[in-house]
Amino acid sequence: MSKQEILSWTSIGFSLSVVFFYVLMVFGWPDIIPDYSDHFTKIFFNVFWIALAIELLIGISEYKNKVIKDERDEKIEAKGLKNAYGFLSFSIVVILIQVFLSNLFSEQGSAYELIGQPNMIFHALFLVLFSSSIIKRTTMIYHYRKIY
């Protein structure tokens, strides 16, 4: 496994941990599902710290042993960036349309009013940002694995 692939795996773990904690803290645990939040929190907290440590170790080792990216690595990264940018652009357009419709059709107490509030827009943009990072790294891992 190359350093770029290891970095992709750790980045996915880090992003998933951040998204999990964010959703858990902002929206809470659903009442329908039995409360296993303590177990999941412990697991994702460990994943978060392990991913952070691996990323730091790779970052420190890059200064000593400069990682040389060849054309294949740049091509794979370009594919990941393309998918992430497409998802990010589409999601922002959907959010902008939702804000426009919310301002146009909002009534007191309606669902449109709830979705168009600035704090809900912030939550949506935060989740979209980390989701695009996950899409980029997942695409990169797919193409690294596809080659072998």
N, C-alpha and C positions, 0 to 999 in steps of 0.2 A: 504494500500500500504506500503510495507516495505521500509526501508531506502535504500536498495540496488536497488530497482526498481525506487525510486525517483532519486537516483544518476544516474541511467541509462538514465532516461528521460532528466535530466539536461545535461548529457554528450552529448546526441544526439543533443539537442538544441545548445549547445556550439559548437560542431563540425560542424553542419550545418551552423551556423552563420559565423564561420571562413572560411569555404569553399565558402559560398556565397560572402563574402567580398573579398576573394582572387581572385575568378573568375571575379568578377566585376572590381576590380582594375587592374588585369593583362590583361584580355582579353577584357574588356569593355562590354557595353550593345549592343546586336544585333540591327542592323538597321531595321530589318524586324518587330520587335515587338515594339509597342508604348513604349515610355520611361516612365516607372513607377519606375525607379531605386531609386528615392527619397523616395517613399512610402515604397518600399522593404527595403531600407537601414535603414529607421527609425524603421521598424518592427524588422528586424534582429539585429539591434543595441540594442533595448530593450530586445530582447530574450537573447542576449549575456550577458548583464549586470545582468539580472534576473537569468540566469543559473549560472553565476559566483558567485552571492550572495548566491544562494541555495547551491552550492558546498562548499563554504566557511563555511556556517552555519552547514552543515552536517559534514564537516571536524573538526570544533571546537567542535561540540557535541560528536563526536567519542572519543575525548580525555577524556571528562567527563564521558559519558556513553559508554563504550566500546561496539561496535557493535559485537555481536557474530555471526559468520557465521556458519551455520550448514552444514551438508553434502549436503543438497539440494542446498544451495547457491553456494557451491564449485562446484557441478556438473553442475549447470546452467552456472557458469562462465567458466568452462572448455569447455562446448559446444560453448559458444561465442568466446572463444580464438581459438578453433579449426577452426571455420568458418573464423574468421579474419585472422588467420595464413595461411589458404589455399588460401584465396583471395590475401593476400599480396605476398605470394610465386609465385602464378600464374602471378600476375601483374608484378612483378620484372623480371620473366623469359620473359614475353612478351616484356618488355622494353629493356632487354638485347638483345633479338633477333632483335628488331627494330634497336638498335644501331649497331649491327653487319651488318645488311642488309644496313643500311644507309652508313656505311663506305665502304661496298663492292660495292654498286650500285650508289653511289652519283654522281651526275653531277651538274654543276653550275645551280642554279635556279630550281632544281627539288624538289618535295615534300619530297623525302627521305632526302635531305640535311637539310630541315627545321626541320624535326622531330628529326634528329640526333644531333642537336645543344645542347650544354651543358645547356643553359638556358631552353630549352624546356624539356629536361630530368629532370631538377630540378622541373619544374612545374608539370610534370607528377608524379614524386615521392612524391611531397608534397600532391597532391590530392589523390594519392593512400594511403598514410599514414592516412589521415583523413577519407577516405572511409572505411579503415579496422576498424578504431575505431567505425564508425557508424554501420558497419556490426556486430561487437562484441556486442554493446549495443542493437541493434535491435534484435539480436538472444536472448539475455538475457531477454529482455522484452517479447518476444514471449513465451519463456518457463515459465516465471513467470505468464503470463496471461493464458497459456495453463493449468496450474495446477489448477487454481481456477474455 
